[in-house]
Every structure is written in structure tokens, then in C-alpha cells.
Amino acid sequence: MMELPISKDIKEYYKERNMEFTDSERATLIWNSLLPFNEKLQALQDILDSTADEVLKEQIEKRLEIERETERTFMIHDSDYVHSVMLDDAKNFDSVFASIDAAILYGKENCEETFKISKAILEDKLESDTEERIFLGGEAKFKKDGTMIYCACYHSKEIEVTISNAVDSFGFEDAYIPVLNPFEYGDIVHIMGDSRPAIVVVSQEQWKVTKERQKQSMFPLNYDSNDLTVEFLYPDGEFSHGHPDIFILEKVTQWEDEKEWKLLQAVSNLMKGKGWVEEVLNRYHDNKWDKR
């Protein structure tokens, strides 16, 4: 069975306390992870093959059936559709192809890291008065090697179902996990695989109070209830808060940009009761103006 796609800090925190995730919690973590489409489905299949949880088995079987059908539908070879390719993080489509194979080949040869393909039915092939379910199109994202990261399909007369946004949930997809929080107020962190550092602005006490309030709320807890408020440091020297998934946050012990690292350390020390305001102001001033 694959190693859970969560941060080393969460793993170590649980290991130190001899605690493990249940099969259902593992399925939830995998579903909400940043794993590519096929790896995500294979990991869920592995849980399905090994778990003794009959309810979870039924839930995973339904999800796998939908997602594999979604992929098959998107990859269909049909002259009734056009395929628009968007390279990396571009805002506009780069080229349009009649064939899905040609679109994928173009994306692989011309992108730097990833590419998206938007599939749409030709207008003259769409019969608006039909009572049948029609595949209108969809979107998929791929790595440069052609590995699918996610896939979504759109049909008439039904809601969207997508690997990255489980609007049609069977239970495990958006289930709440009562996570153990290893992060302290003032810790320097970043999201796994992300290039920007941040500082945790929620204390352990605040975290516990928030969890209690959430439990007493009229709204049910779900997976997104475990986001953690942080302040991201951006290249212009400014901080901006965000709410990343706590399971993919990890502590930072060094940073390649020396000026950014000194500013982060100065702010972190002040938040933890060490250092002085003047140092933070000086570091902030240097970092902000040097980036202009």
C-alpha cells in the first residue's frame, strides 16, 4: 500500500504518538491529495482490495466506477469534438485540434511542466431538444509526460462529476478527520511542492477553541475544516494570509533566498516572544525595496 501523500511533520507527529489513520481516513486523504489522477485511483483501489470496512468498500467502488468512466469519456475519439490546448499556467488557449491524440502530443512537446485540454462538442452536433444524456465536453490536466492529473466531464441533464471536486460524494471524499496539529504559532512552513514560505498565525490554544466551536456549529464538519491560517511571504516583500490544508503543510528550516529567510526568522522570533520590532522593520524594509 502506498505511503500517504501528507507532510513529513504530520507523519512524524502521529508516529511519535503511536497513532495511525483508519482505512476510511486514508481514503479521504488520498482523495484530497495532489496525486495525479491515475495514482489517486490506484491508491483507492489498493485500499478497496485490502480493507475490511464494508461500507468504505461500497463507497470506493462507486467512486472508482464514476472516475474511470469520466476518463474513458474524455479520451473518446470522436470527430464531433474539438480540443483546445492551454500550456502551463497560460490564461488563453494556444492551439486547437480535432484529435485528442494530436492535442496531447502538442501539449507534451510544447509545455514546460503541465498542460490542459478543454474538450467541447461542435455546435452543429448538439441537438438541444433531445431527451438523451449528451456528453458536452470537459477538461483534463496533464503532466509533460502525458500523465493525467485530473479530469472532469460535462453532460446535459446531470451535474458535473470530477476527480478534484467531489460534488457527488459517497461518504469518504469530504469526510472530516480529527487531525493532530503539530504546528505552533510563529512556525515557518510551506505547502508540499510549493515555492512560497509562510508563517503560522494560529496558536495551539486557538486551534483547540476553533475545533470546539466547529463541533458545536449547525454546519457539519468536513475535510476542509482542517485548514490552517498562515501568512504567505511573496517576492515583493508583502505578507498575505491563506488557509492551506494542514495535511500538506511542512516546517521550513532553511530558505534559498537569504533576505527572505532573515525576514521570516525575524517575524517568527517576534511572534514567539524573542527579538525586537526594529529587526522586523529593518528586514521588511530591505526585503520590500530590494524586490521592487
Contacts in CASP RR format, 6 or more apart in sequence:
PFRMAT RR
TARGET T0000
AUTHOR 0000-0000-0000
METHOD contacts of the structure
MODEL  1
MMELPISKDIKEYYKERNMEFTDSERATLIWNSLLPFNEKLQALQDILDS
TADEVLKEQIEKRLEIERETERTFMIHDSDYVHSVMLDDAKNFDSVFASI
DAAILYGKENCEETFKISKAILEDKLESDTEERIFLGGEAKFKKDGTMIY
CACYHSKEIEVTISNAVDSFGFEDAYIPVLNPFEYGDIVHIMGDSRPAIV
VVSQEQWKVTKERQKQSMFPLNYDSNDLTVEFLYPDGEFSHGHPDIFILE
KVTQWEDEKEWKLLQAVSNLMKGKGWVEEVLNRYHDNKWDKR
1 43 0 8 1.000
1 46 0 8 1.000
1 47 0 8 1.000
1 50 0 8 1.000
2 30 0 8 1.000
2 39 0 8 1.000
2 42 0 8 1.000
2 43 0 8 1.000
2 46 0 8 1.000
4 11 0 8 1.000
4 21 0 8 1.000
4 26 0 8 1.000
4 29 0 8 1.000
4 30 0 8 1.000
5 29 0 8 1.000
5 30 0 8 1.000
5 33 0 8 1.000
5 34 0 8 1.000
5 35 0 8 1.000
5 248 0 8 1.000
6 29 0 8 1.000
6 33 0 8 1.000
6 247 0 8 1.000
6 248 0 8 1.000
7 192 0 8 1.000
7 247 0 8 1.000
7 248 0 8 1.000
7 249 0 8 1.000
7 250 0 8 1.000
8 250 0 8 1.000
9 182 0 8 1.000
9 183 0 8 1.000
9 249 0 8 1.000
9 250 0 8 1.000
9 251 0 8 1.000
10 179 0 8 1.000
10 180 0 8 1.000
10 182 0 8 1.000
10 246 0 8 1.000
10 247 0 8 1.000
10 249 0 8 1.000
12 182 0 8 1.000
13 180 0 8 1.000
13 182 0 8 1.000
14 20 0 8 1.000
14 21 0 8 1.000
14 180 0 8 1.000
17 180 0 8 1.000
19 180 0 8 1.000
21 29 0 8 1.000
21 177 0 8 1.000
22 53 0 8 1.000
23 47 0 8 1.000
23 50 0 8 1.000
23 51 0 8 1.000
23 52 0 8 1.000
23 53 0 8 1.000
23 56 0 8 1.000
24 53 0 8 1.000
24 56 0 8 1.000
24 172 0 8 1.000
24 175 0 8 1.000
25 175 0 8 1.000
25 177 0 8 1.000
26 47 0 8 1.000
27 44 0 8 1.000
27 47 0 8 1.000
27 56 0 8 1.000
27 59 0 8 1.000
27 60 0 8 1.000
27 172 0 8 1.000
28 172 0 8 1.000
28 173 0 8 1.000
28 174 0 8 1.000
28 175 0 8 1.000
28 177 0 8 1.000
28 223 0 8 1.000
29 177 0 8 1.000
29 247 0 8 1.000
30 40 0 8 1.000
30 43 0 8 1.000
30 44 0 8 1.000
30 47 0 8 1.000
31 40 0 8 1.000
31 44 0 8 1.000
31 63 0 8 1.000
31 166 0 8 1.000
31 172 0 8 1.000
31 173 0 8 1.000
32 173 0 8 1.000
32 174 0 8 1.000
32 223 0 8 1.000
32 245 0 8 1.000
32 247 0 8 1.000
33 40 0 8 1.000
33 248 0 8 1.000
34 192 0 8 1.000
34 193 0 8 1.000
34 248 0 8 1.000
35 43 0 8 1.000
36 143 0 8 1.000
36 147 0 8 1.000
36 148 0 8 1.000
36 149 0 8 1.000
36 150 0 8 1.000
37 67 0 8 1.000
37 71 0 8 1.000
37 140 0 8 1.000
37 147 0 8 1.000
37 148 0 8 1.000
37 149 0 8 1.000
37 150 0 8 1.000
37 151 0 8 1.000
37 163 0 8 1.000
38 147 0 8 1.000
38 148 0 8 1.000
40 163 0 8 1.000
41 64 0 8 1.000
41 67 0 8 1.000
41 68 0 8 1.000
41 163 0 8 1.000
44 60 0 8 1.000
44 63 0 8 1.000
44 64 0 8 1.000
45 60 0 8 1.000
45 64 0 8 1.000
47 56 0 8 1.000
47 60 0 8 1.000
48 57 0 8 1.000
48 60 0 8 1.000
48 61 0 8 1.000
48 64 0 8 1.000
51 57 0 8 1.000
56 172 0 8 1.000
58 170 0 8 1.000
59 170 0 8 1.000
59 171 0 8 1.000
59 172 0 8 1.000
60 172 0 8 1.000
62 170 0 8 1.000
63 166 0 8 1.000
63 170 0 8 1.000
63 172 0 8 1.000
63 173 0 8 1.000
66 161 0 8 1.000
66 168 0 8 1.000
67 151 0 8 1.000
67 161 0 8 1.000
67 163 0 8 1.000
70 151 0 8 1.000
70 152 0 8 1.000
70 153 0 8 1.000
70 161 0 8 1.000
70 162 0 8 1.000
70 163 0 8 1.000
71 148 0 8 1.000
71 151 0 8 1.000
73 135 0 8 1.000
73 153 0 8 1.000
74 100 0 8 1.000
74 119 0 8 1.000
74 137 0 8 1.000
74 138 0 8 1.000
74 140 0 8 1.000
74 151 0 8 1.000
74 152 0 8 1.000
74 153 0 8 1.000
75 100 0 8 1.000
76 100 0 8 1.000
76 135 0 8 1.000
77 99 0 8 1.000
77 100 0 8 1.000
77 101 0 8 1.000
79 98 0 8 1.000
80 121 0 8 1.000
80 122 0 8 1.000
80 125 0 8 1.000
81 100 0 8 1.000
81 119 0 8 1.000
81 120 0 8 1.000
81 121 0 8 1.000
81 122 0 8 1.000
81 137 0 8 1.000
82 96 0 8 1.000
82 97 0 8 1.000
82 98 0 8 1.000
82 119 0 8 1.000
82 120 0 8 1.000
82 122 0 8 1.000
83 96 0 8 1.000
83 97 0 8 1.000
83 98 0 8 1.000
83 99 0 8 1.000
83 100 0 8 1.000
83 102 0 8 1.000
83 103 0 8 1.000
83 117 0 8 1.000
83 118 0 8 1.000
83 119 0 8 1.000
84 93 0 8 1.000
84 95 0 8 1.000
84 96 0 8 1.000
84 103 0 8 1.000
84 117 0 8 1.000
84 118 0 8 1.000
84 120 0 8 1.000
85 93 0 8 1.000
85 94 0 8 1.000
85 95 0 8 1.000
85 96 0 8 1.000
85 97 0 8 1.000
85 103 0 8 1.000
85 106 0 8 1.000
85 107 0 8 1.000
85 115 0 8 1.000
85 116 0 8 1.000
85 117 0 8 1.000
86 92 0 8 1.000
86 93 0 8 1.000
86 94 0 8 1.000
86 115 0 8 1.000
86 116 0 8 1.000
86 117 0 8 1.000
86 118 0 8 1.000
87 94 0 8 1.000
87 107 0 8 1.000
87 110 0 8 1.000
87 111 0 8 1.000
87 112 0 8 1.000
87 115 0 8 1.000
88 111 0 8 1.000
88 112 0 8 1.000
88 113 0 8 1.000
88 114 0 8 1.000
88 115 0 8 1.000
93 118 0 8 1.000
94 110 0 8 1.000
95 103 0 8 1.000
95 106 0 8 1.000
97 103 0 8 1.000
97 106 0 8 1.000
100 117 0 8 1.000
100 119 0 8 1.000
103 117 0 8 1.000
104 117 0 8 1.000
104 142 0 8 1.000
104 146 0 8 1.000
107 115 0 8 1.000
107 117 0 8 1.000
107 142 0 8 1.000
107 144 0 8 1.000
108 115 0 8 1.000
108 142 0 8 1.000
108 144 0 8 1.000
108 145 0 8 1.000
108 146 0 8 1.000
111 144 0 8 1.000
112 144 0 8 1.000
113 143 0 8 1.000
113 144 0 8 1.000
114 141 0 8 1.000
114 142 0 8 1.000
114 143 0 8 1.000
114 144 0 8 1.000
114 149 0 8 1.000
115 141 0 8 1.000
115 142 0 8 1.000
115 144 0 8 1.000
116 139 0 8 1.000
116 140 0 8 1.000
116 141 0 8 1.000
116 142 0 8 1.000
117 139 0 8 1.000
117 140 0 8 1.000
117 142 0 8 1.000
118 137 0 8 1.000
118 138 0 8 1.000
118 139 0 8 1.000
119 137 0 8 1.000
119 138 0 8 1.000
119 139 0 8 1.000
119 140 0 8 1.000
120 136 0 8 1.000
120 137 0 8 1.000
120 138 0 8 1.000
121 134 0 8 1.000
121 135 0 8 1.000
121 136 0 8 1.000
121 137 0 8 1.000
126 134 0 8 1.000
126 136 0 8 1.000
127 134 0 8 1.000
130 156 0 8 1.000
133 155 0 8 1.000
133 156 0 8 1.000
133 157 0 8 1.000
133 158 0 8 1.000
134 155 0 8 1.000
134 156 0 8 1.000
134 157 0 8 1.000
135 153 0 8 1.000
135 154 0 8 1.000
135 155 0 8 1.000
136 154 0 8 1.000
136 155 0 8 1.000
136 156 0 8 1.000
137 153 0 8 1.000
137 154 0 8 1.000
138 151 0 8 1.000
138 152 0 8 1.000
138 153 0 8 1.000
138 154 0 8 1.000
139 151 0 8 1.000
139 152 0 8 1.000
140 148 0 8 1.000
140 149 0 8 1.000
140 150 0 8 1.000
140 151 0 8 1.000
140 152 0 8 1.000
141 148 0 8 1.000
141 149 0 8 1.000
141 150 0 8 1.000
141 151 0 8 1.000
142 148 0 8 1.000
142 149 0 8 1.000
143 149 0 8 1.000
150 162 0 8 1.000
150 163 0 8 1.000
150 164 0 8 1.000
151 162 0 8 1.000
151 163 0 8 1.000
152 160 0 8 1.000
152 161 0 8 1.000
152 162 0 8 1.000
152 163 0 8 1.000
152 164 0 8 1.000
152 165 0 8 1.000
153 160 0 8 1.000
153 161 0 8 1.000
153 162 0 8 1.000
154 160 0 8 1.000
159 167 0 8 1.000
159 168 0 8 1.000
160 167 0 8 1.000
161 167 0 8 1.000
161 168 0 8 1.000
166 173 0 8 1.000
166 174 0 8 1.000
173 223 0 8 1.000
174 222 0 8 1.000
174 223 0 8 1.000
174 224 0 8 1.000
175 222 0 8 1.000
175 223 0 8 1.000
176 220 0 8 1.000
176 221 0 8 1.000
176 222 0 8 1.000
176 223 0 8 1.000
176 225 0 8 1.000
176 226 0 8 1.000
177 223 0 8 1.000
177 226 0 8 1.000
177 247 0 8 1.000
178 211 0 8 1.000
179 226 0 8 1.000
179 246 0 8 1.000
179 247 0 8 1.000
181 204 0 8 1.000
181 207 0 8 1.000
181 228 0 8 1.000
181 246 0 8 1.000
183 189 0 8 1.000
183 200 0 8 1.000
183 202 0 8 1.000
183 228 0 8 1.000
183 246 0 8 1.000
183 249 0 8 1.000
183 251 0 8 1.000
184 200 0 8 1.000
184 203 0 8 1.000
184 204 0 8 1.000
184 272 0 8 1.000
185 200 0 8 1.000
185 201 0 8 1.000
185 202 0 8 1.000
185 203 0 8 1.000
185 204 0 8 1.000
185 206 0 8 1.000
185 271 0 8 1.000
185 272 0 8 1.000
186 199 0 8 1.000
186 200 0 8 1.000
186 201 0 8 1.000
186 267 0 8 1.000
186 268 0 8 1.000
186 271 0 8 1.000
186 272 0 8 1.000
187 199 0 8 1.000
187 200 0 8 1.000
187 251 0 8 1.000
187 268 0 8 1.000
188 197 0 8 1.000
188 198 0 8 1.000
188 199 0 8 1.000
188 251 0 8 1.000
188 252 0 8 1.000
188 255 0 8 1.000
188 264 0 8 1.000
188 265 0 8 1.000
188 268 0 8 1.000
189 197 0 8 1.000
189 198 0 8 1.000
189 199 0 8 1.000
189 200 0 8 1.000
189 230 0 8 1.000
189 249 0 8 1.000
189 250 0 8 1.000
189 251 0 8 1.000
189 252 0 8 1.000
190 196 0 8 1.000
190 197 0 8 1.000
190 198 0 8 1.000
190 249 0 8 1.000
190 250 0 8 1.000
190 252 0 8 1.000
191 198 0 8 1.000
191 244 0 8 1.000
191 245 0 8 1.000
191 248 0 8 1.000
191 249 0 8 1.000
192 248 0 8 1.000
192 249 0 8 1.000
192 250 0 8 1.000
196 232 0 8 1.000
196 233 0 8 1.000
196 234 0 8 1.000
197 232 0 8 1.000
197 233 0 8 1.000
197 252 0 8 1.000
197 255 0 8 1.000
197 260 0 8 1.000
197 264 0 8 1.000
198 230 0 8 1.000
198 231 0 8 1.000
198 232 0 8 1.000
198 233 0 8 1.000
198 242 0 8 1.000
198 244 0 8 1.000
199 230 0 8 1.000
199 231 0 8 1.000
199 233 0 8 1.000
199 239 0 8 1.000
199 264 0 8 1.000
199 267 0 8 1.000
199 268 0 8 1.000
199 271 0 8 1.000
200 228 0 8 1.000
200 229 0 8 1.000
200 230 0 8 1.000
201 229 0 8 1.000
201 230 0 8 1.000
201 231 0 8 1.000
201 241 0 8 1.000
201 271 0 8 1.000
202 210 0 8 1.000
202 228 0 8 1.000
202 229 0 8 1.000
207 228 0 8 1.000
214 221 0 8 1.000
214 225 0 8 1.000
215 221 0 8 1.000
224 245 0 8 1.000
226 245 0 8 1.000
226 246 0 8 1.000
226 247 0 8 1.000
227 243 0 8 1.000
227 244 0 8 1.000
227 245 0 8 1.000
227 246 0 8 1.000
228 243 0 8 1.000
228 244 0 8 1.000
228 246 0 8 1.000
228 249 0 8 1.000
229 241 0 8 1.000
229 242 0 8 1.000
229 243 0 8 1.000
230 241 0 8 1.000
230 242 0 8 1.000
230 243 0 8 1.000
230 244 0 8 1.000
230 249 0 8 1.000
231 239 0 8 1.000
231 240 0 8 1.000
231 241 0 8 1.000
231 242 0 8 1.000
232 239 0 8 1.000
232 240 0 8 1.000
232 241 0 8 1.000
232 242 0 8 1.000
233 239 0 8 1.000
233 260 0 8 1.000
233 263 0 8 1.000
233 264 0 8 1.000
234 240 0 8 1.000
235 291 0 8 1.000
236 288 0 8 1.000
236 291 0 8 1.000
236 292 0 8 1.000
237 260 0 8 1.000
237 263 0 8 1.000
237 284 0 8 1.000
237 287 0 8 1.000
237 288 0 8 1.000
237 291 0 8 1.000
238 288 0 8 1.000
252 264 0 8 1.000
254 261 0 8 1.000
255 261 0 8 1.000
255 264 0 8 1.000
259 283 0 8 1.000
259 286 0 8 1.000
259 287 0 8 1.000
259 290 0 8 1.000
260 287 0 8 1.000
262 283 0 8 1.000
262 287 0 8 1.000
263 280 0 8 1.000
263 283 0 8 1.000
263 284 0 8 1.000
263 286 0 8 1.000
263 287 0 8 1.000
266 275 0 8 1.000
266 279 0 8 1.000
266 280 0 8 1.000
266 283 0 8 1.000
267 280 0 8 1.000
267 283 0 8 1.000
269 275 0 8 1.000
269 279 0 8 1.000
270 276 0 8 1.000
270 277 0 8 1.000
270 279 0 8 1.000
270 280 0 8 1.000
END
